[in-house]
């Protein structure tokens, strides 16, 4: 089966252009300089990425109508929480898979479908393209990943050639897009969404470095005219002062399998998970969940000492880590350990018992 061009432009990275707030801005650009007049309003944004349409065999003709990657992001103060929505989810309002909503009714139908799936208000939208992704990843200097096994796939008709060896890799924008498009492993599309979340967080963290800001400013200016969005540049810039210290949590909507190729919302699991994920505060004491601490040398010992001060005895795993994060499917436990280590929280779809805290060398940079 041909993989569609499905990826997320890591929309949070578009909020990472803090340099715009301080660089000289001559002429009419002065009009988009944000003015902070108190707390920013809470906002729900549907962020989606368009696939590619083909005019003929081996002939791509631009962004298509399907949105195979869809996220619901809730922005509030210095927190950004997002839920990935699988492309094969059945949507009653669409009358088919949710990834067809944009093609059938534009951004408004897509927002209605996302609100239907999540039970949350989706006020705004941001629809992205392949070129946007590569630009932003390149602007922050690329991303690092660690592959336990080689990643290989070829689709000559789509001109897609993926050939990554196992081990630690540094990917530029074009390579990162390939990494996020790959879905030919045991967990298929769910694993693809997990890879997107990992790259998304990494881009956001690197975008907090002022040295990346000039390149990010250029990427934003080039990308903005290509976006389908009801957000103005001024509104986006209004969120930039909160970037440094932003807390990020990303998960996948709970679903269950159904007839044919459809997935369906798991109503009971959704209500339980999203209430904790979006509404809970970090617990005051360590939750009753096993903790695995993974990292190298001194970082592993530092993390062990920090956890033992909290009365937690982790299982230690010495291993190479590409980027630091907290992984768990338990929202409350995740909030606690993400707060303790000041790390992003990622809720993967792959089976994971308890909490995994990964500490990489990026903590030393």
C-alpha positions in Angstrom: 0.0 0.0 0.0 1.4 3.4 -0.9 2.0 5.6 2.1 0.3 9.0 1.6 2.3 12.1 2.3 1.1 12.4 5.9 3.0 14.4 8.5 2.6 17.3 10.9 4.3 20.6 10.4 5.1 20.5 14.0 2.8 23.5 14.4 4.1 24.4 17.8 7.4 25.3 16.1 5.6 28.1 14.3 5.0 29.6 17.8 8.8 29.4 18.4 10.0 32.4 16.5 10.7 34.5 19.5 13.3 36.6 17.7 10.4 38.4 15.9 9.7 40.1 19.2 13.2 41.7 19.4 14.6 42.1 15.9 14.1 45.4 14.1 11.1 45.3 11.9 11.0 48.2 9.4 8.0 49.4 7.4 4.6 47.7 7.5 6.0 44.7 9.4 5.8 46.9 12.5 2.1 46.3 12.5 2.4 42.7 13.4 4.5 43.2 16.5 2.5 41.6 19.3 1.6 43.6 22.4 1.1 41.6 25.6 -1.7 43.1 27.8 -2.2 40.3 30.3 -2.8 36.6 30.1 -3.4 35.1 26.7 -6.8 33.5 26.0 -7.1 29.7 25.9 -7.4 28.4 22.4 -8.2 25.1 20.7 -6.5 24.7 17.3 -6.9 21.9 14.7 -3.5 21.4 13.1 -3.5 19.1 10.0 -1.1 18.3 7.2 -2.1 17.8 3.6 -1.0 14.8 1.5 0.0 15.0 -2.2 -2.2 14.6 -5.2 -0.9 12.9 -8.4 -1.8 14.2 -11.8 -0.5 11.0 -13.3 2.0 8.2 -12.7 5.1 9.6 -11.1 3.6 13.1 -11.5 2.9 14.8 -8.2 0.9 18.0 -8.7 0.9 19.7 -5.3 -0.9 19.4 -1.9 -3.9 17.2 -2.0 -7.3 17.2 -0.2 -6.7 14.4 2.4 -5.2 15.3 5.8 -3.6 12.1 7.0 -2.1 13.8 10.1 -4.5 15.6 12.4 -3.8 17.0 15.9 -6.0 18.9 18.3 -3.9 21.4 20.3 -5.0 23.2 23.4 -2.9 26.3 24.2 -3.3 27.8 27.6 -0.7 30.1 29.3 2.6 28.3 29.2 1.1 24.9 28.4 0.5 23.2 25.1 -1.4 19.9 25.1 -2.2 17.9 22.0 -4.0 14.8 20.9 -3.2 13.0 17.6 -6.3 11.7 15.8 -5.7 8.6 13.7 -6.5 9.1 10.0 -8.7 6.0 9.8 -11.1 7.1 12.6 -14.8 7.0 11.5 -16.5 10.4 11.6 -20.3 10.5 11.6 -20.3 14.1 10.5 -18.0 13.3 7.6 -19.8 10.0 6.7 -16.4 8.3 6.4 -12.8 8.6 7.6 -11.8 11.7 9.3 -9.0 12.3 6.9 -11.6 13.0 4.2 -13.2 15.9 6.1 -10.9 18.7 4.6 -11.5 17.5 1.0 -15.3 17.3 1.5 -15.9 20.5 3.5 -12.8 22.4 4.0 -11.4 23.5 7.3 -14.8 24.1 8.9 -15.9 20.4 8.4 -12.5 19.3 9.7 -12.9 21.3 12.8 -16.4 19.9 13.3 -15.1 16.4 12.9 -12.3 16.9 15.4 -14.6 18.5 17.9 -16.9 15.4 17.4 -14.0 13.0 18.0 -12.5 14.7 21.0 -15.5 16.3 22.7 -13.6 19.6 22.9 -14.0 23.0 21.2 -11.9 23.6 18.1 -12.0 27.3 17.5 -9.2 27.8 14.9 -7.3 25.8 12.3 -3.9 25.6 10.7 -3.5 23.4 7.6 0.1 22.7 6.5 2.2 21.3 3.6 5.3 19.2 3.0 7.5 22.1 2.2 6.6 23.8 5.5 7.8 20.8 7.5 11.2 20.6 5.8 11.8 24.3 6.2 11.1 24.4 9.9 13.2 21.3 10.6 16.1 22.8 8.7 15.7 26.1 10.4 16.4 24.6 13.8 19.4 22.6 12.5 17.7 19.2 12.0 16.7 16.6 14.5 18.3 13.5 16.1 16.6 10.1 16.3 17.7 6.6 17.4 16.6 3.6 15.4 16.8 0.1 16.9 16.6 -1.4 13.4 17.1 -0.1 9.9 14.2 1.8 8.3 13.7 1.0 4.6 10.9 1.5 2.1 10.7 2.3 -1.6 7.7 3.7 -3.6 8.9 4.7 -7.0 5.6 6.1 -8.1 5.5 8.5 -5.1 9.3 9.1 -5.5 9.7 8.0 -1.9 13.0 6.4 -1.0 13.6 5.6 2.7 16.9 4.0 3.7 18.1 4.7 7.2 20.6 2.5 9.1 20.1 1.5 12.7 21.6 3.7 15.4 21.8 7.4 16.2 21.0 9.6 13.2 21.0 13.4 12.5 18.2 14.2 10.0 17.8 17.3 7.9 14.3 18.6 6.9 13.8 16.3 3.9 15.1 13.2 5.8 12.9 14.1 8.8 9.8 14.1 6.6 10.7 10.6 5.3 11.1 9.4 8.9 7.7 10.8 9.8 6.0 9.3 6.7 7.2 5.7 7.4 4.5 3.4 8.7 5.6 0.0 7.6 6.2 -1.6 11.0 4.2 -3.6 13.5 2.1 -0.6 14.8 1.7 1.0 11.4 0.0 4.4 11.5 0.1 4.5 15.3 3.9 4.3 15.2 4.0 7.0 12.6 2.0 9.3 15.0 4.5 8.5 17.8 7.4 9.5 15.5 5.7 12.7 14.6 5.2 13.6 18.3 8.8 12.9 19.0 10.1 15.1 16.2 7.5 17.8 17.1 8.7 18.1 20.6 12.4 18.1 19.5 11.8 21.0 17.1 10.0 23.0 19.8 12.8 22.5 22.3 15.5 23.5 19.8 13.4 26.5 18.8 13.9 27.9 22.3 17.5 28.5 21.5 17.9 32.2 20.3 20.6 31.1 17.8 17.8 29.4 15.8 15.6 32.5 15.7 16.9 34.3 12.6 16.4 31.1 10.4 13.0 30.5 12.0 11.9 34.0 11.1 12.8 33.4 7.5 11.0 30.0 7.5 7.8 31.6 8.9 7.8 34.4 6.3 8.2 31.9 3.5 5.6 29.5 4.9 2.8 31.9 5.9 1.4 32.6 2.4 1.1 28.8 1.8 -0.9 28.0 4.9 -4.7 27.6 5.1 -5.4 29.2 8.4 -7.7 31.6 10.2 -4.9 32.6 12.5 -3.2 35.9 11.8 0.5 36.4 12.1 -0.2 38.9 14.9 -2.1 36.3 16.9 0.6 33.7 16.5 3.3 36.1 17.6 1.2 36.9 20.7 2.0 33.4 22.0 5.8 33.8 21.5 6.7 35.3 24.9 5.5 32.2 26.6 7.7 29.9 24.5 10.6 29.7 26.9 9.6 27.3 29.6 6.6 26.0 27.7 5.3 22.7 29.0 4.4 20.3 26.2 2.3 17.1 26.4 1.2 15.0 23.4 -0.9 11.9 23.2 -3.1 9.8 20.8 -6.9 9.7 21.0 -8.1 6.3 22.4 -9.7 4.2 19.7 -11.0 0.7 19.1 -11.0 -1.3 15.9 -14.3 -1.7 13.9 -15.6 -3.2 10.7 -13.3 -3.0 7.6 -10.5 -0.5 7.9 -12.3 1.9 10.2 -11.3 2.9 13.8 -13.9 4.2 16.3 -13.6 6.4 19.3 -13.4 4.4 22.5 -16.0 6.5 24.4 -15.2 5.2 27.9 -11.4 5.4 27.5 -11.6 8.8 25.8 -13.6 10.4 28.7 -11.3 8.9 31.3 -8.0 9.7 29.5 -8.8 13.2 28.3 -10.3 14.4 31.6 -7.0 13.6 33.2 -4.8 14.7 30.3 -6.3 18.1 29.8 -7.9 18.8 33.2 -5.6 17.4 36.0 -2.8 19.0 37.9 0.4 17.2 38.7 0.0 15.0 41.8 1.6 16.1 45.0 3.2 12.7 45.6 4.7 10.1 43.3 1.9 8.0 41.8 1.9 4.3 42.2 3.5 3.4 38.9 6.8 1.5 38.1 9.5 3.8 36.7 12.2 2.9 34.3 15.1 5.4 34.0 17.1 5.2 30.8 20.3 7.1 29.9 24.0 7.1 30.0 26.6 7.4 32.8 26.4 10.5 34.9 22.9 11.5 33.6 21.6 8.1 34.7 23.1 8.5 38.2 21.7 12.1 38.5 18.2 10.9 37.6 18.4 8.0 40.0 19.4 10.4 42.8 16.6 12.8 42.0 14.0 10.0 42.0 15.3 8.5 45.3 14.8 11.8 47.0 11.2 11.5 46.0 11.1 8.0 47.5 11.1 6.3 44.0 13.4 3.4 43.2 13.6 3.2 39.4 14.8 0.3 37.2 17.9 1.5 35.5 18.7 0.9 31.9 22.0 2.2 30.5 21.5 3.1 26.8 22.0 5.8 24.2 19.2 8.3 24.2 18.6 10.7 21.2 16.4 13.2 23.1 15.0 13.5 26.6 11.4 13.0 27.4 8.9 11.2 29.7 6.8 8.4 28.1 3.7 6.9 29.7 0.1 6.1 29.0 -0.9 7.2 32.6 -1.7 10.9 32.4 -1.3 11.6 36.1 2.0 9.8 36.5 3.2 11.5 33.3 2.3 14.9 34.7 4.2 14.2 37.9 7.4 13.0 36.3 7.4 15.6 33.5 7.1 18.3 36.1 9.9 16.7 38.2 12.4 16.5 35.4 11.1 19.5 33.4 10.7 17.4 30.3 8.0 17.0 27.6 5.4 14.3 28.2 4.7 11.9 25.4 1.9 9.3 25.6 2.8 6.7 22.9 0.4 4.2 21.5 2.9 1.3 21.8 2.4 -0.8 24.9 4.2 0.7 27.8 3.8 -0.3 31.5 4.4 2.4 34.0 6.7 5.4 33.2 9.8 5.6 31.1 12.1 8.6 31.7 14.7 9.0 29.0 17.7 11.3 29.7 19.9 12.3 26.8 22.9 14.5 26.2 20.6 17.3 25.0 20.1 18.1 28.8 23.8 19.2 28.9 23.5 21.6 26.0 
